[in-house]
Every structure is written in C-alpha cells, then in structure tokens.
C-alpha cells in the first residue's frame, strides 16, 4: 500500500497535510475558544476574491488569497471595534463580497479556470511545489508568533476588559490574531479549499477541547488530530479517487463524533 | 487628607437620550472604604467604568490620583463580577494570577523570578496554594473570587475596585472576603459596588447611594458626600434612603 509514498506529488501532499495540520491545530484552538468561527469563515471566503484577481492577472492565486484574507481580517477587526452593532452584518457582507469579486474576475479571465474547484474545495494531490514554500514560510511565522504571544492571547481572550485596564495593547493584539487566522486560511486552501476551511479550523480544536481543559494540551491534541485527519484524508482521497477537501473534512467530523461518543458514554454522572 | 478620586458634576447618558448619571459629584479620600450601593439601573456600573476610564462622561470631570482615569491605571486594580468569567475557559489559577503582571511586561518578554515570587506570595496570601494548577471552572464561587482578587492585588494597587464581589458566593466566603478587604484597607483605598452592603457595613466608612445621582440622608451640601460614620444597617430603596 505504501508504494505511493515514492511519488513526489504524494510526498508533497503529505508534507502540506502535516504542516497545515500544525497551523490549523494551533489557530483553531484560539478560534474555538474565542468563539469567532463565523469571523474565520468570512475571512476564508473573502480570500476567494484575491484568488479570482490573481487568476485574472496571471499571478499565483495563493498570493491573491494572502492579500485578500489579511485585508478582510483587518477590516472585520476594525469595524467590530468602531461599530459593535455592525459587526455581525459586516462579517456576512465581507464573506459574500469577497466571493462575488472572485467570481467576477474569473468570469473575465479568458479560457476555462481548470483548477478553480480545487481552490474552492481543495485538492492537495495537484502538483504544487511553490505552494509548499509558501506554506512552509507561513507556518513558521504562525508558530513563532503564537510562541511569543501565547500568554498575551490567552489573557486578552480570557478577560478583555481586565487586559485593557492593565494597559495591555488589546486591540493591536486582537488584530494580529485575526491576521494569523488569515494566514492559516491561506495555508489550508490547498488541502481543503476556501469553503471547507472553517471545518478544519474548528473541528480538531473542538475535539481537543473535549479531551483536555489545559490550554497548551488542547493545542497539542488539536495539532495531532488535524495532522491525523489531513494525512488520513489524503491517503483515502488517493485510493478512493475523490477530492481531498471533503474527505479530510469527513475524517475530522468522524474523529469529533467518536471522541464525543466515547466521552459521553464513559462520563461519570 | 489626600484625595484619590474627584468627580465634579459628571453626566452620562446612553446615546445622548437615556440619562444614567446626572450631575454626580463626590470625592474619595485615601484609605476610604466606600460602599457604592443603589438600585439596579441606578448607574453603579457606569460610574465604575468612568472611574476606570473605560467610558467618558458627557459632561463633568473625573480625576483619579489627579490624573485622567486612563492614565492612573497602574495604580488601580479592578475585580470584575465573576459571573462575567467564562467557566469553560481553559486557564489555571496560576495563569490567571500571572496575567495580572502581563501589562507591565514588554510584548514577548518572559516572566522572571521576581514575577513568580509575587505570584507565589499572592497564592499564599489568598490561601490558594494547593489550587495553583486547577482550572478555574473546577473552583467554587468563593475560590474563584479569591483568584480574581489575587490577580488584582499582584499589581500592587493603591486603589481597589470590586464589582459585586459577593454575588453567588456563599455567606462564609463572603464574610472571609470582607475580613480580608478590611485588612487590605490599612494599605489601600477600596470601593466596593454591592447591592448587599449590610454584610460589609461594619467595615465601610462611607456609603454612596447612587440612583442617577448620589443621594444620601446626610449629604454634605458642598461636596455631595455622604457622611457615614456609623452604619449599623444600610438599606436602600429606589429613593436611596439610608437608615
């Protein structure tokens, strides 16, 4: 069965799967605990606008996604600070406007956008040498940032008001957390695509939360589960000849379900 | 006597329509132990937020230690209502207490030996040593309240503000908390917001009853302060009658 491991494209896919598992495991825990999965979904969908424009201009779509996801992350962060009552609606609007921009530019692009579907729903088995480099850099940046800022993120999410009163720079830190979400979205586009990203950001983290009540342990478990789901999904999608995105999402969902069932069956009352 | 907080004719309204505070003037002096009472919607939380510099009054001036409230934050510690804390949050007692020191650290700096010593002392003072590695959701209401107090005290405040500290805390823990605050009062000025001020009344030296403005039965005509040298029983109704 492991003869497929000798193919470079498959090795690349597995490396991307493992790296993106690290990014989404870590950032996913912050998303789930801060309860901002809707914001993260909006950032992910809005990044499609950048993919469309990049297609039109003939540059790497990952770069377009990067720019758009960061702009939408900052946009949501600033709107929610300036006008709390508009936050929910603006998240939804940015979600749809990003998608609309992407579709319009792809419509204007001559020829058929062959791997458009892979950006929407992910296909990690497509050859993508340069994506590997992007993912490596972004992953390193995310890891380093969280390593340095961990205590600050934990504190501002736990009690924002107290953090403000102790002169912690809460707003810049929150904006930066949103930017890290944007970067992890870009890391994940290859494996699951913009539409399915949100499940990979939330399900492994939610599963991990069922298993531990220590912040760092939750992160380690979430990373492990995300890597497991990614690699299992990649192997299954190869043998079943199906796109990787949905298979990875099914794997994360099944893992969540199993952990939930075990926890609730064995729970002492 | 040194003035810690000075409020002059402050007015605040929601959306410039609904009055919350109207012409509130008072002074808090060094080592005061103030009970801030009043009916729901009387503006207690709003006044607290103004003192903390989280919101600005529409009119009037508040100074804390002679400065703008937001510039005085290093000297102030705040203990929020613990019902505001998410009990599912994966954070340990130790991490909560240490977070009180984060604001004084540069971003990315590690905690040093001095910080850990401070936190150990705070744990010991609050009798929380053997709960150090517990997650906050595993604590009782009284224990959780002590953790929040420890997080505030680790910052060495000169002014301590507490919002309804005995809400949903059993009576014994509440009494212990008040005894503790009484001890702390020797070193710092304390303002406690409470609907249940009768249990704290033997420790407080002044009471402000707030219902849009400060009303009391023995107000100083000039400063609007309530003279409350002797509160055996403090009750209030919507008119803030204290007796």
Contacts between the chains, C-beta under 8 A, distances in Angstrom:
chain1	res1	chain2	res2	distance
A	33	B	89	6.9
A	33	B	90	7.0
A	148	B	107	7.7
A	148	B	108	4.4
A	149	B	107	7.0
A	149	B	108	6.8
A	151	B	95	7.9
A	151	B	98	7.6
A	151	B	99	7.3
A	151	B	102	6.2
A	152	B	102	6.3
A	152	B	107	6.5
A	154	B	91	6.4
A	154	B	95	6.7
A	154	B	99	7.3
A	155	B	99	4.2
A	155	B	102	5.3
A	157	B	89	7.8
A	158	B	85	7.8
A	158	B	86	7.5
A	158	B	89	5.5
A	158	B	91	5.5
A	158	B	96	7.3
A	158	B	99	6.9
A	159	B	80	7.1
A	159	B	84	7.7
A	159	B	85	6.8
A	159	B	99	7.7
A	161	B	54	7.1
A	161	B	80	6.5
A	161	B	84	7.9
A	162	B	78	6.7
A	162	B	80	6.5
A	162	B	99	7.7
A	162	B	151	7.4
A	163	B	99	7.7
A	163	B	102	7.5
A	163	B	103	7.3
A	164	B	54	7.1
A	165	B	52	5.9
A	165	B	54	7.6
A	165	B	73	5.7
A	165	B	76	7.2
A	165	B	78	5.3
A	166	B	73	7.1
A	166	B	100	6.7
A	166	B	102	6.7
A	166	B	103	3.2
A	166	B	104	7.7
A	166	B	155	6.7
A	167	B	73	5.7
A	167	B	74	7.0
A	167	B	103	4.4
A	167	B	104	7.8
A	168	B	102	5.8
A	168	B	103	4.8
A	169	B	107	7.3
A	173	B	107	8.0
A	209	B	90	7.5
A	212	B	90	7.3
A	213	B	90	4.9
A	213	B	135	4.5
A	213	B	137	6.8
A	213	B	138	7.9
A	214	B	90	5.9
A	214	B	92	7.2
A	214	B	135	7.1
A	215	B	90	4.5
A	215	B	91	6.4
A	215	B	95	7.7
A	218	B	90	5.8
